[in-house]
């Protein structure tokens, strides 16, 4: 399953672009994408911006940042 970052509920975002890809879950591994590093920095350096951020999966389900992080916390996170 793939996950994408959605900032300020932007309905015009083109989620096929790599910059929105948080990563992909496969078996017990989360393969981090380009946007995952940006989300990590936001969590640490600018948590006040997280209110305007949501996470979408490739099936159209929406998660809060906290729900997403809870969902992947038991997975091995790998960067390329």
Beta strands, then each sheet from edge to edge (+ up, - down):
strand 1: 2-7
strand 2: 21-26
strand 3: 29-32
strand 4: 53-57
strand 5: 62-63
strand 6: 76-78
sheet 1: 5+ 4- 1+ 2- 3+ 6+
end
